[in-house]
Each structure stands twice: as structure tokens, then as C-alpha cells.
């Protein structure tokens, strides 16, 4: 049972304080969102990300961080500090231009404070500290309802809980809450408090899915010239079923007709839970077919149902690849029809599985266009390099 003067809360507070201090210093050093080119109505600093002159555009995918797990025990906050270390290592080694948080940023079913954004904020802190812009999508754990541990109802009872208020460092049981933080609240908090965040609370007609939006990667010399479009989808889970809805499919079709009607510009897709097509191409333990990866340890855990998104993606020639998280024991990329289906790499110490942690990295070249990827591990090693489009 945790002791009131003992470490979980202290560790949590200390991590937050350290990250804020570092972020204050480094924000001034590096490029940030404020330097993005001003453009027309369709090219705003929020939805347009210009490439840097003379260098490829590099993206790090941070998947399944699962912050806030078992916060009532010592090891929960320690796991979160380890996840911060993994992210910092990847950011130091790769120096990416952009980061994508690919869902399951937090484990909401373990979080007993009013505002789970406190944990979300810790997860984005290493990226913010380096002044790197980012975007995020939701996974199935980000707004999952609190799950009461059965042992709390046994003789040992509920542990002595210390729930910090989100805006102060004071501990206080009065701030404990088991009602959870909604997707809308989490996204609102991320976007309102972070100028570097390019995430968007998507159109209201797509609710309850929230993280639906498109970002344009533009040429370093002309912010109107698109190099690639990146589409972000909420694949559900948590407070509602794991699915990409018909409404989201329609939204996608409207969006690409608007921004890329002739499919001339390459397009890349990001969401959290693999679609059923991943199961079709999943390599067996003996044969890895044309797949590139290093861990093939699980069956694909797919979305519960499909409402047509894959059909649209398959038929659209500009779609180069789909990137998902969710399965912590898979990190492969497999060819599927004319595109690639890829897993990220489990980045967080939270969540199931003890496979060593890392992050998938993407590299986009403008002239001629190419999309490359590899995995950077927490010990600095690199593997599974693959050319996804050229
Ligand atoms: Zn996960």
C-alpha cells in the first residue's frame, strides 16, 4: 500500500517540474509552429507544415505510451519516467521535424483524477521541450472508463489515494474522480495549451470520433505546393466501439476531393487500431512474406467492424501507407495491394508486453518523392528499414 510521504506522487510532480523547466529553456532554441508560413485560407499555420530547405522531412511515431497506469503504486510513475526516456532518446538520435502520437497516449481506465490531461501533458512534454511540432490521434485507452481493481474490494481495501489537482502541485483527495476525461476535453486541453500542437477536434458531425483532420506537408519554397497530405482518423474504442464510421469515410472522400482531387499528391494515413486488412497480410510465424519488421509476436487485434474505409484507400492511387499502433508485439510493414500497411513500434513502458521499446521513423523526400521508414530503439539501434514509396 502506498505511504503518504512515499514516492508515486513525488515522482510524478518531479517529472512534471523537470520537463517544464527544460521546455522553457529549449523552446527558444528551436524552430516552432509560429515560424510556419502564412498562406491562403486553405493553408493556415495550423494545417500546413513546410519542409525545411534542403533536407528530408522526418517524423517520429510515438505509439502506445499508456501514461498514468497504476498511479496508486510506485511502479506506475516509474514506467512513465522510462517512457519519457525512450522518447527523449529517439528525439535526440533522430532530430525529427514532426512527431505523431498514435493513440493510447494514456491509460484512462487507470486514472482517478478529474483531468487526465495532466498525464497527456507529461506524454507530450519531451516533444514540446525540444520545440518540435506534433499531432495526435486517439486510441482505445485514452477515454476508457475507470476500471475498479477487484482487490480494492478485498480485505486490503482501497489504497490511500492521493489525487493531484491538475493545475497545482498540491495533493488532495478531494480531486479524485472516477468519471474520466472525454476525448473532446483531452483534445481541447492539448490544442489550447500548446502552440506546437497541430491536432484538431474534428468536425462535430463525426462524433463520437474526434481526432479526424488533415495536414499538408508543403514545399520549403512554396507553402501552396503540397508534398504530401497526412490524414488522421479516430479509430474509436474506449467510450464507444472500435470502428471507423461511414460518416468518417464520407468526410475523407469530401476532404480529398477538396485538397487533392486528381490524386496527384501522395497521401499517408494514421490511426490507432488496425483494420481487418492487416489480418489478411499478417505474416505467419514461419513465413514473413514480403513483410519487413522485427517482432511478429501476436495476432492482429482489429477494429470491431468496417464501414468501407479500406475499400476507398485501396482504390485511391495516391495512398502510400497506413500506420497504426495498438498491437504492442507487432512492428512490421507489409505490402497490401498498391499500398503498405505498417505498425508503429511500442514506445511506452506502460501497456502490456516487455518487448524493448522504440519508435517508427518516417522520412519523406520531396524531389523526387520518396517515403522511407525504419525503427529506432531505446538503446539507439536502428532496424527494419523499408522503402514504402519512390
Ligand atoms: Zn496500447
Boltz pocket constraint, residues with backbone or C-beta under 6 A from the ligand:
constraints:
  - pocket:
      binder: B
      contacts: [[A, 64], [A, 66], [A, 103], [A, 104], [A, 139], [A, 141], [A, 326], [A, 327], [A, 328], [A, 351]]
      max_distance: 6.0
